Amino acid sequence: MAAVTVLLPPALLRLFPGCDPEPAVSATTVDEMVDALDARWPGMRDRLCDSTPRVRRHINIFIDGERATLETRIAPGAEVFVMTAISGG
């Protein structure tokens, strides 16, 4: 597996003290990426995914500007952006 860089949002970083804001992990899919993050920072999967399992409604994951699901493949060397949803009224 090739390394990919994950850019994590500040809101998530606050929940995991010592978490690298741009960790490199070995993964070929978003699901493998989430597993790798959870292995380093236990509980990360629960913050990113629901029990179905799917990416939580308030979390968006983008690869090359496209919204991703857990099944989405990640090219070697890709940057993966994890963002919290913004709502307003």
N, C-alpha and C positions, 0 to 999 in steps of 0.2 A: 504494500500500500504506500502511496505517496503522501507526503505531508501537504496539508492545506492550512491556511491561516484563518482563524475565526476572530472576527471583531465583535466583542461583547459590549452590550449597553451598560452605562453607569448604574442603572437601577439593579441590574443583575449582579454586578460586581460588589455592590454594597451588601448583598446577601452572602457572599462568599469571600471573607477576608483573605487576602493573600492571593486571590485569583488574578492571573495574568490577563490584562485587557485584550491582548492579541495572541492567544496561545496558538501554537502550531500542533496539529494532531494528525495522525495517520488515519485516513478514511477515504472510502470510495463512494459512500452515500451519506446523506444527511443523518440517517439513523445511526450509522457507524460513528459519525462525528459526535453525535449526542452521547453515545456510549463512551467514547474516549474522554469527553468532558466530564461525564459522570464518574468515570474511574479516577480522575484527578481530584474532582471536587464533588464528593458524594452528595446527592440531593439535586444536582443540576438537572438531571432528566425530569424530575418531578416539576421543576420550574419551567421547563421548556415544552413538555408534552403532557397531554391528559391521559386518562386511563384507556382510551379506545384502541390503540395509541395513535394520536395525531399531534401535530404542533398545536399548542394552545391558541385559542382565539385571539388573545391579546399579544401574542408573539408573532413576528414576521421574520422569516429567514429568506435572504436573497442571495442568489449566486448569479453573477454576470447580469445584474439588473432584473432578473426574473425571480418571482416568488417561488419558493421551493416547498416540497412536502418531505416527509421522512424517506420516501422512495427515490427522491431526486438524486441522480448521480453527480459526483463532484470530480472535476478534472484535476489532475495533479497540479499543484502550485496555485490553485484557485484561492480567491479570498471570499469568505463566506461572512455575510453581514447578518447578525442577529439584532433585531430591533424590537422595542416594545411599541405596541400600537398607541397612537395618540388619538384621543377623542376630545370633543369639545361640544359646546352647545350654545 
